[in-house]
Amino acid sequence: MQGTKLLLLFTCCIVYIFQVESCPEACLCYNEPKITFSCSQQRLTAIPLYIPTQTQRIFLHNNKITFVRATSFASCQNLTILWIHSNNISHIESGAFHGLTKLEELDMSDNYNLRSVAPLTFRGLVHLHTLHLNRCGLQELPLGIFQGLFSLQYLYLHDNNLHFLHDDIFVDLGNLTYLFLHGNKLNSLSENVFSGLKNLDRLLVHQNRLDYIHRRTFHDLKKVTTLYLFSNNLTVLKGEILSPLFSLQYLRLNANQWICDCRAKSLWNWLKAFKGSSSELECYVPPNLAGKDLKKLAITDLDGCANISFHQMRTGDFGVKGEEIADSCCQPPIDKSLITGTNAKSGPSSHISRVLPNIPVKDKENISKTKIIGNADPKKNKTYKSNNSSPFGTFTSKVDNSLTKLNQNNVFDSVEPSTVPNKKRLPCSKKVKCRMYQPGTSSGLPNLHTMDLLYITLIFIHQMHF
């Protein structure tokens, strides 16, 4: 009996000594419910060098750790939970989590200086189901960062500085159910950004800068029940963009700058058929509908097009892109002065901003034969070149005295309109002493009546001279 007591006492001493030696000072180690190594809130600046190999849970949160080395958890092959959130981590060596095939939860949130993560950081974590990367100052997610994380169900990426997401960035996450992307700086969602997320249930993309969503962005999200898009820069959202969301029950689109005109009709129709719960969609423009809920308007209220310039729609407060402005009801007006052959007047314009006619270059012989005779239809002349009203050239403001000595049959010989502004003035040819226009000026060629009048004036001056 006495021997048994001694053996028990000896065993307790060995266990106590083992625990003291294996657990660093200021850390807490215990075995129930799982073997745990806890060193939270101890002002640690580095991960402890020695962690018991059988540890299943490691808690290192709320310290001042700045660096995660490739060897920091190399001996912890049984690790299932790792919390290193709320530190000052700015760099994680590639392979820092290599071999942790049993890891299920990894929390690295609230490390504001992390900013970037290497593509292979999470490679091999085949049993990981929860990953916290929120509030880490992340500026981008490299392609392949989530490759092989087939068991991941919860992904927290909110409150970072993400400006864009690569196509197929989540393609391996077929079991993901929650994706939190709110509180970033995303401007658009491309066609395949959510490809592969066939089991996603909740998608939160609110409080970003979204002004464009591709019409097929949600094509794989047939099981999503909750979608938050509020507090973005959306102005137009086609109903067909939301059509693939067959299981949707909760939708929030409030706090956007909705344009309530003909461009909102498809969304209005979709909302009428939607059987789930949705927030208000306050109209931003036109002024007479501002503040009203789009869902409560009559379809006739959406007739016409709001008075918003094309420039505003592209670059102003209303960031509608690409296909969103393609509605025929709101096409920008076509400037008829840019169409070849019209009679519309045009003001000064630059070479870049105007449409130039397709005028073939002719040799000098054909050009020298070009004549314009008073009271004749210039279109009947085979060498007639049709010009639009853009300022290819103009007559000089002063008639040179030498014009009074010209023979009337070659007054307009070799007239060749310039298609390039500020083109250097060509010297007078032997056949024609001076040209009748000055290329590169801002006014257009005179019309036929002006030319007739000038021609008659020249004939009168010629007759008076002789």
C-alpha positions in Angstrom: 0.0 0.0 0.0 2.8 2.3 0.9 4.6 1.4 -2.3 1.6 2.3 -4.4 1.4 5.8 -2.8 5.1 6.4 -3.5 4.6 5.4 -7.1 1.7 7.7 -7.5 3.6 10.5 -5.9 6.6 9.9 -8.2 4.3 9.9 -11.3 2.8 13.2 -10.3 6.2 14.7 -9.8 7.3 13.5 -13.3 4.2 14.9 -14.9 4.7 18.2 -13.1 8.3 18.5 -14.1 7.5 17.6 -17.7 4.8 20.3 -17.8 7.1 22.9 -16.3 9.9 22.1 -18.7 7.8 21.9 -21.8 5.7 25.0 -21.2 7.7 28.3 -21.4 7.4 30.8 -18.7 4.4 33.1 -18.9 2.6 30.5 -21.1 -0.2 28.2 -20.0 -0.2 24.5 -21.1 -3.1 22.1 -20.4 -4.4 18.8 -21.9 -8.2 19.1 -21.7 -10.2 19.3 -23.8 -7.3 19.3 -26.2 -3.5 19.7 -25.7 -3.2 23.4 -25.7 -0.4 25.9 -25.7 -1.6 29.4 -24.8 0.6 32.5 -24.7 -1.9 35.2 -25.4 -1.5 38.8 -24.1 2.1 38.3 -22.9 3.8 41.0 -25.0 5.7 38.5 -27.0 7.7 39.9 -29.9 8.5 36.4 -31.4 6.9 33.0 -31.5 8.3 30.8 -28.7 11.2 28.6 -29.9 9.9 25.5 -28.2 6.3 24.3 -28.5 5.4 20.7 -27.4 5.2 18.5 -30.4 1.8 17.0 -29.4 0.1 20.4 -29.2 -3.3 20.5 -30.9 -4.2 24.1 -30.2 -1.9 27.2 -30.2 -3.1 30.6 -28.9 -0.6 33.4 -29.6 -3.1 36.3 -30.1 -2.8 39.8 -28.7 1.0 40.0 -28.6 3.5 42.0 -30.6 4.8 39.2 -32.9 6.2 40.7 -36.1 7.5 37.6 -38.1 6.4 34.1 -38.8 9.3 31.8 -39.8 9.1 28.7 -41.9 10.3 26.7 -38.8 7.9 28.3 -36.3 5.4 25.4 -36.3 7.4 22.7 -38.1 7.1 20.3 -35.2 3.4 20.7 -34.6 2.1 18.1 -36.9 -1.1 17.5 -34.8 -2.1 21.2 -34.8 -5.8 21.8 -35.5 -6.3 25.4 -34.3 -3.8 28.3 -34.6 -4.6 31.8 -33.5 -2.0 34.5 -34.2 -4.4 37.3 -34.7 -4.0 40.8 -33.2 -0.2 41.0 -33.5 2.2 43.2 -35.6 2.9 40.5 -38.2 4.3 42.1 -41.4 5.8 39.0 -43.1 5.1 35.3 -43.3 7.9 33.1 -44.7 6.9 30.7 -47.5 6.3 27.3 -46.0 5.4 28.6 -42.5 2.4 26.3 -42.4 3.9 23.5 -44.4 3.1 20.0 -43.0 0.1 21.2 -40.9 -2.3 18.8 -42.7 -4.6 18.5 -39.7 -5.0 22.3 -39.3 -8.7 23.3 -39.4 -8.8 26.9 -38.2 -6.2 29.6 -38.9 -6.9 33.1 -37.6 -4.4 35.8 -38.7 -6.8 38.8 -38.6 -6.0 42.2 -37.2 -2.4 42.2 -38.4 -2.6 45.6 -40.1 0.9 45.6 -41.5 0.7 42.2 -43.3 -0.4 43.8 -46.6 0.7 40.8 -48.8 0.7 37.0 -48.6 2.9 34.7 -50.8 1.0 32.5 -53.2 2.2 29.2 -51.5 1.5 30.3 -47.9 -1.5 28.0 -47.4 -0.5 25.2 -49.7 -1.2 21.7 -48.3 -3.8 22.8 -45.7 -6.2 20.2 -47.0 -8.4 20.1 -43.9 -8.6 23.9 -43.3 -12.2 25.0 -43.0 -11.9 28.5 -41.5 -9.4 31.2 -42.6 -9.4 34.7 -41.1 -7.5 37.3 -43.1 -9.6 40.3 -42.3 -8.1 43.6 -41.2 -4.6 42.8 -42.4 -4.1 45.7 -44.8 -4.0 43.3 -47.7 -3.7 45.1 -51.0 -4.1 42.1 -53.4 -4.6 38.4 -53.4 -2.1 36.6 -55.7 -3.3 34.0 -58.1 -3.2 30.5 -56.5 -3.3 31.7 -52.9 -6.3 29.4 -52.2 -5.2 26.6 -54.4 -5.9 23.1 -52.9 -8.1 24.4 -50.0 -10.9 22.1 -50.9 -12.3 21.9 -47.3 -12.5 25.6 -46.7 -16.0 26.8 -45.6 -15.5 30.2 -44.1 -13.3 32.9 -45.7 -13.0 36.3 -44.0 -11.4 38.9 -46.2 -13.2 42.0 -45.1 -11.8 45.4 -44.1 -8.7 45.2 -46.2 -7.4 47.4 -49.1 -8.3 45.1 -52.0 -8.9 47.0 -55.2 -9.5 44.1 -57.5 -9.9 40.3 -57.5 -8.4 38.0 -60.2 -10.6 35.7 -62.2 -10.8 32.2 -60.8 -9.2 33.3 -57.5 -11.7 31.1 -55.6 -12.0 28.3 -58.2 -10.8 25.5 -55.8 -13.2 26.5 -53.0 -16.1 24.3 -54.0 -17.2 23.8 -50.4 -17.0 27.5 -49.3 -20.3 28.6 -47.8 -19.4 32.1 -46.3 -17.3 34.7 -48.2 -16.9 38.1 -46.6 -15.4 40.8 -48.9 -17.0 43.9 -47.4 -15.1 47.0 -46.4 -12.6 46.9 -49.2 -12.0 49.1 -52.3 -13.3 46.9 -55.0 -14.3 48.8 -58.2 -15.8 46.0 -60.3 -16.6 42.3 -60.3 -15.6 40.4 -63.4 -17.2 37.5 -65.2 -15.3 34.7 -63.5 -14.4 36.2 -60.2 -16.7 33.8 -58.3 -16.2 30.7 -60.5 -16.3 27.5 -58.6 -18.3 28.7 -55.6 -21.1 26.2 -56.2 -22.0 25.8 -52.5 -21.6 29.4 -51.4 -24.5 30.5 -49.2 -23.6 34.0 -48.0 -21.8 36.7 -50.1 -21.1 40.1 -48.5 -19.6 42.7 -50.9 -21.1 45.8 -49.3 -19.1 49.0 -48.4 -16.8 48.8 -51.5 -16.6 51.1 -54.5 -18.4 48.9 -57.0 -19.7 50.7 -60.1 -19.7 47.7 -62.4 -20.8 44.1 -62.2 -20.5 41.9 -65.2 -23.7 40.3 -66.4 -22.3 36.8 -65.7 -20.6 37.5 -62.4 -23.0 35.4 -60.4 -23.4 32.5 -62.9 -22.0 29.9 -60.5 -23.8 31.1 -57.3 -27.0 29.0 -57.5 -27.1 28.3 -53.8 -26.5 31.8 -52.5 -29.2 32.8 -50.0 -27.8 36.2 -48.9 -26.2 38.9 -51.0 -25.2 42.3 -49.7 -24.3 45.0 -52.2 -25.3 48.1 -50.3 -23.1 51.2 -49.9 -21.3 51.0 -53.2 -21.3 53.2 -56.3 -23.8 51.2 -58.3 -26.1 53.2 -60.6 -27.5 50.6 -62.9 -27.9 46.8 -62.3 -29.5 44.6 -65.0 -32.1 42.1 -63.8 -30.4 39.4 -65.7 -27.3 39.8 -63.5 -29.3 38.6 -60.6 -31.2 35.9 -62.5 -28.7 33.0 -61.7 -29.3 33.5 -58.0 -32.1 30.9 -57.8 -31.9 30.4 -54.0 -31.6 34.1 -53.0 -33.7 35.1 -50.0 -32.0 38.2 -48.6 -30.8 41.1 -50.8 -29.6 44.5 -49.8 -29.0 47.1 -52.5 -29.6 50.3 -50.5 -27.2 53.3 -50.3 -26.3 53.2 -54.0 -26.8 56.0 -56.5 -29.6 54.4 -58.5 -30.7 55.9 -61.8 -34.4 55.5 -62.0 -35.1 55.7 -65.7 -35.5 53.3 -68.6 -32.2 51.6 -67.5 -33.8 50.5 -64.3 -36.7 48.6 -66.0 -35.0 45.2 -66.0 -34.1 45.5 -62.3 -37.7 46.7 -61.6 -39.1 43.6 -63.4 -36.8 41.3 -61.6 -37.7 42.7 -58.2 -41.4 42.3 -58.9 -40.8 38.6 -59.5 -38.4 38.2 -56.5 -40.0 36.4 -53.6 -37.4 37.0 -51.0 -36.6 40.0 -48.8 -34.9 43.1 -50.2 -34.0 46.5 -48.9 -35.2 49.8 -50.3 -33.6 51.1 -53.5 -33.6 54.8 -53.2 -33.5 56.7 -56.5 -30.8 59.2 -56.9 -31.8 60.7 -60.2 -33.9 62.0 -61.9 -34.7 64.8 -59.3 -38.5 64.2 -59.4 -37.9 60.6 -58.2 -35.0 61.2 -55.8 -35.5 59.4 -52.5 -38.3 57.2 -53.7 -38.1 53.4 -53.6 -37.6 51.9 -57.0 -39.7 48.9 -56.1 -42.7 51.1 -55.3 -42.6 53.0 -58.6 -44.9 52.3 -61.5 -43.2 51.0 -64.7 -44.4 54.2 -66.5 -42.3 56.3 -64.0 -39.2 54.8 -65.6 -40.0 56.0 -69.1 -37.4 58.2 -70.8 -33.8 58.9 -69.9 -32.5 60.9 -67.0 -30.7 64.1 -67.9 -27.2 62.9 -67.4 -24.5 63.6 -69.9 -22.5 60.8 -71.5 -19.3 62.2 -69.9 -20.9 62.0 -66.5 -21.9 58.4 -67.1 -18.3 57.5 -68.0 -16.2 59.5 -65.7 -18.3 61.5 -63.3 -20.2 60.6 -60.2 -22.1 58.0 -62.1 -19.6 55.2 -62.8 -21.5 53.2 -65.3 -19.3 51.2 -67.6 -19.5 49.2 -70.8 -22.7 47.3 -71.4 -24.5 49.2 -68.7 -24.9 52.2 -71.0 -25.8 50.1 -74.0 -29.5 50.5 -73.5 -31.0 51.9 -76.7 -33.2 54.2 -74.7 -30.3 56.1 -73.3 -27.7 56.1 -76.1 -25.8 59.3 -76.2 -26.9 61.6 -79.0 -24.9 61.3 -82.2 -23.2 64.4 -83.4 -24.2 64.7 -87.0 -21.3 67.0 -87.7 -19.1 63.9 -87.4 -20.8 62.1 -90.2 -19.3 62.5 -93.7 -21.4 64.3 -96.1 -23.8 66.0 -93.7 -24.6 69.7 -93.9 -24.4 70.3 -90.2 -22.3 73.1 -89.0 -19.3 72.4 -86.8 -17.1 74.7 -84.8 -13.4 74.5 -84.4 -12.2 71.0 -83.7 -8.9 69.2 -83.4 -7.5 66.7 -85.8 -8.0 63.9 -83.2 -11.6 64.7 -82.3 -13.1 64.8 -85.8 -13.9 62.0 -88.3 -11.8 62.3 -91.4 -13.3 61.2 -94.7 -11.8 58.4 -96.6 -10.3 60.4 -99.5 -7.9 58.5 -101.8 -4.7 60.3 -102.7 -4.5 61.1 -106.4 -1.5 61.9 -108.5 -0.7 65.4 -109.6 -2.0 64.9 -113.1 -5.5 64.1 -111.9 -5.5 66.7 -109.2 -4.5 69.4 -111.7 -7.5 68.6 -113.9 -9.9 69.2 -111.1 -12.1 72.3 -111.9 -15.1 73.8 -110.3 -17.2 75.9 -112.7 -19.9 78.3 -111.6 -23.6 77.1 -111.7 -22.4 73.5 -112.3 -23.1 70.6 -110.0 -19.8 69.5 -108.6 -21.0 65.9 -108.0 -21.2 65.5 -111.7 -17.5 66.0 -112.0 -15.7 62.7 -111.9 -12.9 64.0 -109.7 -15.3 65.5 -107.1 -14.3 64.6 -103.6 -17.0 64.7 -100.9 -16.0 66.5 -97.8 -17.8 66.6 -94.5 -18.2 69.9 -92.6 -15.0 69.4 -90.5 -12.4 72.2 -91.0 -10.1 70.8 -93.5 -9.3 74.2 -95.0 -10.6 77.7 -95.7 -10.3 80.5 -98.1 -7.9 83.2 -97.1 -9.4 86.3 -95.6 -7.6 88.5 -98.2 -7.7 88.0 -101.9 -4.2 88.2 -103.3 -3.8 90.9 -106.1 -2.3 88.3 -108.4 -5.7 86.6 -108.6 -7.0 89.4 -110.8 -4.5 88.2 -113.5 -5.6 84.6 -113.5 -7.3 83.0 -116.4 -10.9 82.0 -115.5 -10.4 78.4 -116.7 -7.8 77.6 -114.0 -9.0 79.6 -111.1 -9.5 76.5 -108.9 -6.9 74.2 -110.5 -5.1 71.9 -108.1 -7.4 72.5 -105.1 -6.5 69.7 -102.7 -8.2 69.9 -99.3 -5.8 69.0 -96.4 -6.9 66.3 -94.0 -4.2 67.1 -91.4 -4.4 70.3 -89.4 -1.5 72.7 -89.2 -0.1 71.3 -92.4 2.6 73.5 -94.0 1.4 75.6 -96.8 2.5 74.3 -100.2 4.3 76.6 -102.6 2.5 78.0 -105.6 2.7 75.7 -108.6 3.7 76.7 -112.1 0.2 76.3 -113.4 -1.5 78.1 -110.6 0.1 81.1 -109.0 -1.6 80.8 -105.6 -4.0 78.5 -103.8 -7.5 79.7 -102.9 -7.5 78.2 -99.3 -5.3 78.0 -96.3 -5.0 74.4 -94.8 -5.2 74.0 -91.1 -7.5 76.8 -90.2 -10.6 76.3 -88.0 -13.4 77.1 -90.4 -14.8 74.8 -93.1 -14.8 75.0 -96.9 -17.3 77.4 -98.3 -20.5 76.0 -99.8 -21.4 76.1 -103.4 -23.2 79.4 -103.3 -20.3 81.2 -101.8 -18.0 79.8 -104.4 -20.3 80.9 -107.2 -20.4 84.4 -105.8 -16.6 84.6 -105.4 -16.2 83.2 -109.0 -18.6 85.9 -110.4 -16.7 88.6 -108.4 -13.4 87.4 -109.8 -14.8 87.5 -113.4 -16.0 91.1 -112.8 -12.6 92.2 -111.4 -10.9 90.6 -114.4 -13.2 92.4 -116.9 -12.7 95.7 -115.1 -8.9 95.3 -115.2 -8.8 94.8 -118.9 
